[in-house]
C-alpha cells in the first residue's frame, strides 16, 4: 500500500472535515467547521497559483493520499509568514530576579509576557493523521514532506520557522492553562475561545488580554503545571521536531500553554541534508530507504521510496515510488534518508 503527499483539492473538503471532528479540540489550524476549512482551501489554491517566488502571506494545505483507494488519510499545513493579517501572539516565559539587602534574600519569579517576537516567521502546523493510519511512519512522512516543500520553494519562506504544539487538554475538553489565566479575563470557556479563534482569528486577544507581565505564582497550580507541556498525543511530534533541530525557547501558546518550537529554516535537518538528483532509471531492486519529493507548487508530490545512488547526481528509483509520484526516467527529485 503506497501513500503520497499532494496539494489539497476542493474535493478533499469532506475528508478534512471528518478528520477535524476527530482532533478532540485545541487544534486551531484544523477546526471542525466547513466554512473555515473551505476558506483555508480557497486561500491555499490562490497561493499555489501565485507564480512569483517572493515572501508573502501564503498558506499551503497538503494531504496524505492512499494511491490505491484515493482516500485522504492525513493533512498538514505550511504558513510562509505568520502575523500579517492579525498579530501573532505568544507568551514568553522569563524570570525576574530581585534582591533584598535587609532580608539578605534573593527572589526569583517566573513571569509570562505577551509577545509578538515570532511575527514574520514561517510555520509548520495543522498536522493530523487519521487514527486508522498511525503506523508505518506516515506521521513522519506528513511532517517531513513540509520541509522538502519549503526547500523546493525556499524564496517563499522566512529564515526562522516555528511549530506550535497543542497544550494539555483535560478529559472534558477544557484547558487548565486557559482556565487559570485567560479565561478569567474573557468570560468564555476554552472550547468557545478556541472555536472563535479558529474561525475569526485572535485579534480579540489584543483587545482583551492584559498587557502587563503575569507572575506564574499567581496562577492556579493546575495552570502552572502545564506551562510549556505538549498534549500527551503530541509528545511524539515534539520528539520529531527536536530531531529536526527545533528547540523550545520559552515561547508558549496563549490559549493552552503548549510549547512553541523554533529553528533556523536552513538548519532544519531535512532541509539541510536533502540532495537533488536526476532519475536515470526505475527498478524493482532495493536501495536506501528515502523520502522522495518532486514537482513545483501544484505539482508537488512526496512519498517514501528506495534510492540507489549513481555517479553525477543520478539515481535509480524504485517503481512503486515513481508511480506514486507520477514520474519516470529523466525526472528531477529531491531526497533524504528516511530515518
N, C-alpha and C positions, 0 to 999 in steps of 0.2 A: 504494500500500500504506500503510495507516494503522496506527499504533501508539498505544496509550494506557497510562497508568499507572492501576492499580487496587489495592485491598487484596488480599493473598494469601488464597486459599481452601484448604481441605483437599485438594481435587483437584489443587492445584499442587505437592504434595509430591514427586512423581516428577520433575517438571521441575526443581525446586530441587535435588534430589539429583544429577541428571545434570549440572547446572551446577557444583555443588560439587566434583564429581570433576575438573572442568576447571581449577580455580583454581591448582593447582601448589603448594599448601602455603602456610603463613604467613597464611592467610585465616581468622582466628579466628571471625568472625561468620557464615561460611558453611562449616561443617565437613562433610566427606563422610560423615556419619553420620545415618542415617534417624531414629533416636530423638531426637537433638539437634535436628534440623530440625523434627520433629513437635512437640517441646516448644516450639520457637520459634513455630510456627504456633498452638498452643494458647494460648500467652501473648498473642500478637498478637490473636487472636479476643476474648479476655477484655478486652483494652484497648480495642478498637474498641467493645465493648458497654458500657463504662463511660460513663455519661452525665454525671456531674458534671465540670465543667471546672475541675479543680484539678491542681496539680503533684503527680505521683505517680511510681512506678517503672514506667513503661509502655514497651512495645516495640511498634512498628508495622512490619509487614513489607508492602512493596509489590512489585508485579511489573509488568514490561513485557509487554503482550499484543498480539499481532498480531490486529487486529479482524476480519480476514478468515478466517484459519486457526484462530484461538483458541489458537495456540501461545504459551507463555510463553518469552520470549527474554531476559529480564534480571530483576534484582531489586535492591532496596535496602532499608535499614532505618533507623529513627529511634528512638533511645533518649531518653526525656524527662529522665532524671536518673540519671547513672551513679554507681556506688559505693554503692548502697543495700543490696544483698544481700551483696556482697563489696567490700572496699576496692578503689578504682580506683588502681592504681599506675602511676607514670611515673618515669623518671629525669629529673632536672633537671640540665642541663649548666651548670656555673658555673665561675668562676675564683677561685683563691686566690692573692693576691699577698703575697709576703714579701720583706723587705729585710735584707741582711746588711751592717752598717756595717764590719765587719772586711774583708770582701771587696769592699765598695763595689759590690755587685751586687744587682739586683732579680730575683727569681724569680717567674714566673707559672705556675701549674699548673692545667690543666683538671681538673675533678672531676665525677663523677656521684653525685648524691644521690638516694636512694629517696624518692619524694614522693607524697602524695595531694592535692596542691594543686588538681587539676582535679575532685575529687569534687564531685558535685552539678550538674555541667554537663550540658547535653543533648549528644547525639552523633549525627552522621550517619555511617553506616557500612554495611558489608555490600553495597556496590555491585558488581555483576558483570553484565557484558553478554556474551551468547553470542558467541564469536569470529566466527560467521557473520553477525553484525549490526553489526559495528563500522564503520559508515558511516552517513551521513545524519543525524548529530547525535543519535543515540539515547542515547549515553552522557550527553550534556548534558541530554537530556530526563529521564533517570533521576535525575541529580544534582540538577537544579533543581526537579523536582517535590517533592522533600522540603522545600524552603524554602517553597513555596506551601502545602504541608500544614501546616507549622509556623505560617505566617501565619494560616491559617484556624482554627487551634486554639491561638492564642498563649498562653492562660492555662495550658496544659498543659506549657509548656516553660520552661526556665530562661533567665536573662539572658545566660549565656555558652554557647557551642556549640563543640564540638570535632570534629575528624576525624582519625583515626589512619590514616596511610598505611603500607602494607606496606613493610618494610625490604628490604635486599638479600638475596636467596636465591641460593646458588650452583647450579651445574648438577646437583649431586647432591641438591638439595633441602634442604641444610643452611644454617645461618645463621652467617656469620663472627662476628657480634657475640655470638650465644649461645655459640659455641664458645670465644670469648676471654674471656667473663665468667661468665655464669650457669651454663653447662654444667659449669664446674669445681666448683661447689658442689652441683649437683643430681644428678650421676651419671647423667644421661639425655641423649640427643641431642635436637636441636631438634625433629625430627618428632614424637617421643614427647611432649615437653613441650607442644608446640603442640596436639596432639590432646587431651592431658589437659586443657589449659586450655579448649579449645573445648567439651568435654563436661562438665567438672566445675567450672569456674571457676578463678580464680587465687589462691585462699586459700593454696595451698601455697607461693606466693611469699613470703607473710608469714611462714610457718613456717620457711623455709629460707634466704631471701636475707639476706646480711649487711646490717645496718642502718647501718654506718659508710660515709661517703663513699669513693668509689673513684677513685684517681688514674688518669686515662686513659693516662698514660705507662707504667703497669704492665701495660696490655693488649697483646695481640699487635698487630702492625702492621695485619694484615688486619681486626681488630676496630675499631681506631681509625679506619681509612679509611672505614668505612661508617656511622659515627655521624651520625644526622640525615639520611641519604640515603634517598630512596624507591627502591623496586624500579624497574628501567627501565620496566616496564609501567605504573608509577604516576606517571610524570613528567607526563603529560597531565592526570591527575587533580589533581596538585599545582598546575599552572597554572590549572585551573578554579577551585580553591579560592582561589587568590590573586586571581583576577579577581572573586570574590565578596566579597573583603575579609578572608579568613583569612590569618593570619601564623604563621610558625614562631617560637616564643618559647622555644626551648631545652628543650622537653619532648620526650622520645623514648620509644618503646616498650621495655618491659623485656625483651621476647623477642628482637626482631630489630633494635633500634636505629633503626627507621624514625621519621620526624618526626611529631609531633602538631601539627596546625594548629588555631589557636583564633581566635574572633571574638566580638564582642558580637552577640547574636542580632538585635537591632533594626537593626544596622549591616550585616547581610548584604545584598548588593546586590539580590538578587531579592526579599527581604522588603521592603526599603526602597522599591524602585521600582515595586512592583506596584500596580495600580489595581483597584477594584471597579466593576462596571458591570452594566447590565441589557440583555439582548438584545432589540432592537426587532424584528429580523427576521434571517432567514438568507438567504444569497445565494451564488451561484456566482462572483460577481465578486471580483477581487483585493482586497487590503488589506495592512496591515502584518503581516509575519510575526511571530507571537507565541507565547508559551507560555500556555496557557489551562487554568484549573482550575475545578472546580465541585464542590459536594456537601460533606456533613459526615460525618466518620468513615467508616462502611462505604460510604457513597455517594460518597466522594471519587473523582474522576477527573481526569486531566490529559493533555493532548495538545498537539501543535503545531496552530496554526490561523492564519487570516488575519482581522484585525480592521480594520473601518472605524469610526472614531470619529464620533459624532454629538454634538449638544448634550445637556447634562444627564446626563452619565454613562450615555449609551445608546450601544450599538454594534450593528453588523451583523457577524455571524459567518459564516464560510464553511460550506457544507453538510457537507462531509466531517468537519470537526472537530465540528460539532454532533451529527452522527450517532455519532461515536466516543464523545462524552461523554454521549449519551443525553438531550440537552436540546433545547429549541426556544424560540420566542418567549416573552419574559417571564421567562426563567430568569436567575438571578444568577451571574455569573462573576467570577473574578479573573484578571488577565492582566498580562503584562510582555513587553518586547521579546525576540525570540528570540536576538539577538546577545549 
